[in-house]
Amino acid sequence: MKNIIQVSRTKFQNNDYMKIQEAKRLHASLMIFVEHLFDNVINKERLNIALIREITKITCAAIRYDSRFLLQTKNEIEHKAENNYLIPHTVRTTITALVIGTFLKLPYYRLNELGVAAMLHDIGMLKLPPELYLSDRGLTDQEKKLLYTHPIQSYKILQEFNCSPAANLAVLEHHERENGSGYPRNLIGEDISLYGKIIAVACSFEALSAKRYHRKAKEHHRGILEIFNNEEMLYDNAVVRALVFCLAVFPIGQHVLLSNGEKGQVIDVNPANPLYPVVQLFETTHEGKKITLHTSYHGINITRPLTPEEIEVIHNKP
């Protein structure tokens, strides 16, 4: 555990390449940490809240310094435990929730509480039979009812280990929805805590945009649009707007085709209009530098995301 903290404390370098590599190392450290965290809950019934707070502080610091690189590499997370989606889902949800919380200008101590809650929001799953959440088969009505108890299980675990009341409430409420259609208490609007609202959006977005046993991952822009359209008023509007402005409809890290036929990768958002982010082209100039451009309505804009096959061709170029 000590090594994880030491790796994550390394300062980001000025060079963008070094920042990306550091972001990847932080992701890898978080994956290892969450795997150990889950193992301790399952096999030893232990939960080190103080260490979780420390790891959350480190992640908050990286996001407040420059969230672009964590967002750019977030979707490249790989892990040896491919049979347990909860590990990468927890890491991605925590990063997304903290980015949203930072955009909403939560004070530092509240960001830390939010991060702890996000990291533990699905901990109750570990108290359920694994086939309920690691299976590609359809669940019976009785199994679904059991699965829907995981927020209560998470809440009980956090209470046992003296986690903060605000974090406890967030894990209990992360499946509540603005229109009262959520669970476990069918809360409506203002009755749901802010942390619960943030984790609801972060968790839902990451669930939509990640591969699961029973379905393929949705393209990231489609995942964001599904949250953004929000026709049934499932999510808090302020939190949804924060997600869109932070990640953009075409999120940081996404490979895209531009209207002029060039291909590139989204590297930053445009706060004035999330539909038109900053893109870095894959082609380099004669000086070996990569070209960065601001997409716009009247100028060059994004036509569509690249397919996995197109991305593979680009990365396999000599």
N, C-alpha and C positions, 0 to 999 in steps of 0.2 A: 504493500500500500504506500509506503514511503516513497518508493521509486516513481509511482504514479504522480504524486504531488510534485516531485522534483522535475519530472519531464514537463508537466503542465506549467510550472513556474517560469520556464525558459522564456525570455523576452522575445517578442516578435521582432524580426529584423526589418530594416528599411526596404530591402528588395522584395518585390511582390512574390517572386518564386520562393524565397525563404519563408515568407508569411504563409503561403499555401502549404508548404511542407510542415510548418509548425502547427497549422490548423489540423492537418492530417494526424500529426502526432497527438494532439489534444483529443481528437476523436478516438483514436486507438486507445488512449489512456482511459477515456470515459467508458469505452466498451468493456475493457478489462475490469474497471471498477464496478460497473453495474453487474457484470457476471459474478464477481466475488460477492457483491451485495446480495444478489438473489440466492447464491449458494449458501450464504450464512443464514438467511431466513429459512430456507428449506431444510438444511441439514443440522444447523446449530441453534436455530430460533434466536438469532442475535441480530441486532440492528444498531450500528454505530452512528447515531444521529450527529454527533460532533464531527466525525469525519465526513459525513455527507454534507454538512454545512461548509466545511473547508473546501471540498471539491466544488461545491456550488459557487463559492466566492471566487475561486480561480476561473471558473467558466464565465461568471459575470464580468470579471475584469477583462477577459479576452473579448467579450462581446462589446463592452463599453469602449474598449480601445479601437476596435474596428471589426464589426460583425461580418463584413463582406466575405472574408476568407473562410470563416466557419460556415456561412451559408453556401458558399461556392463549393465546398467539399463535403457538405452534409450528406448529399445524396450518393456519395461514393463510398459510404461506410460499408465495409465488409467484415464479416466475423466468422470464425470457425464454427460457431454454434448456429449453423444455418437452420437447424430444426427448432429454434426458439426465437420467433420474431420479436418477442417481448424485449429482448436486449437492445437491438438497434432502434426499435420503436421508442423505448424509454429515452435513449440518448437523443434522438431526433426531436421528440416532443419537448424535452427539457430545453434544448437549444432554441427551438421555435418559441416556446413560452417566454423565455428570458429575452429574446429579441423583441417580442411584442411588449413585454413589461417595460423594457428600456425605452421603446418608442412612446409609451404612455407616460413616461417620466416618473415611474415609481421610484421612491427613495431607495437607497442602497439596501437598507435592512429589509424592506418589503420585497425587493428583488430576490434577496437571499431566501426569504420564506417561500416565495413563489417557486424558486428553483428546487428547494427541498421537496415541496409538494409535487412538482412535476416529476421529479426523479422517483417518487414513491407512489404515483397515482395508480399504478396497476399492480402494486405489491400484493394485493389481496388475491390476484389470480393464482398466486403460488400456493394458496390454500385449497384450490379447487383441483379436481382431477385433470391432468394435462390434456386428455383427449377432448376436453371441452373447448380449448382454445388453440390446440396444436393439430387439429384434425381438418382434413379437407372434405369431410362428409357433412351433410346437413344435420342440424341438431333437432332433437325432439322438443316439444313445448316444455316439457319438464326440465330438460337440460338447459334450455334458454333461460328459464326462471332461475336456475342455479347459477348460471353465468352472470345474470344480472345482479347477483348478490355481491360481486367482487368489490364495488365501492364500499359497501358496509364492512367487508373483510379488511380492506385497506385501512379504513377508519379505526377499526378495533386494534389492528397491529400498531398504528401510530400512537394510539392512546396508551398502549402498554409500555411504550418506550419514551413517554413524556415529550412527544413532539409538540410544537406550538399549536394552540387552538386554531389559528388561522390556516395552518397547513393541514390539520386534521379535517377541517371543514371543506377545504378544497378537494381533497381526495374523495370525500363523500359525495361531492356535488359535480364532479367533472363529467357526468353523463346526464345532468339536468339540462333542460332546454327551455328557451325563453317562452315558448307557447304552452309549457306544462306537459309536454309529451315525453319528457325524459324520465329517468329513474335514479335513485330508488324512491324519492319522495314527491315526484311530480310538481316540483317547485316552478314558480312563474316569475319571469322578469327580475324585479328588484329583490326578490327573496333569495336569489342566487348570489353567492359571494363573488367579488371581482376575480379572485384567484381561480375559483371554479369556472367562471366564464372564459378566462384566458386559456386554461388547460383544456376546456371543452373544444375551443377552436383549434388549438395547437394539436391536440390528440386526434381530432377528426380529420384535419388536413393531412397529418402524417399517415393516418390509417388509409386515407383515400389514395395517397401517392406512393404507397409502398406495396410490394408484392406480398400476397398472402397465399396460404395453401389452397384456398378455394377460389381465388381470382387473380388476374394480372393487375399490376399497378396501373393506375390511371396516369396519363401524362400530367406533369405538374401544373401546367396552365389550366387543364381541365379540372384538376382537384381544387385549385384556387377559385375558378369560376363557379364551381358547384357550391363552395362555401359562400362566395360573394353574392351569388344570386339569391340564396337564402329565402326562397319564396314562402316557405312555411314559417318564417321567423323563428328558426331554431337557435340562432346565435345572436349575441349582443352586437349591435351595429358598430359601436365604437371599437370593439375588439376586432371585428371583421375588417374594418377600414385599416386598422393598424397592421393586420396580417398582409393586406393587399399593398400597402405603402412600403412595408419592410421587405417583402419578398417579390413584389410586383406580380402581375399576371403571368409574365415569363420570369420565373425565379432566377436569382443569382446562381450561376453554375449551369444553367440550361444551354444546350447547343441548339442553334437556330439557323434558319435560312432567311436571308435578307431579300428585300424587294429588288435589289440590283444583282441578285444571283450569288453574292458572296456568302460564305458560311463563317460563323463565329460563335462566341460564347458570351452570355450575359455576365457582366462583372460588377454592375452596380445598378441601383434603382434611380429613377427620376422622381423625386418627391412631388414635383408639380403634376406629373401624369404617369402613373404606374404602367400604363399601356406601352410606354416608349422608354425602355431602359437603355443603359449604356452597354455597348457590345464591343468586344475585342475580336478582331478578325483573326482567323487561323493563318492566313497568308502574311508573310513578313515583307518589309521593304528591302531595298538593296543594301541597307545598312544593318539588316538583321533585326530591326525593331518591329514589333507588332503594332498594327494600326488600331486605334480606339475611336469609336464614333458614337455620337448621341443620336439615337433614332428619333424620328418625329413624324407627325401626321403628313406634312407637306414634303418631307424629304425622304430619306431611306428609312424604311420601317421593317418590322419582322413579318414575314409571310407565314411561317409555321415552325414548330420545333423539328429538329432533325430526327429521323428514325434511328433506332439502335444500329441498323446496318450501315447507315451513312456515318454515324459516329465512329463505328469500328474501322471503316475505311480511312477516316481522317487520322485516327490514332495509330494506325498501322503503316502510315506513310513513312518511307525511309527519311 
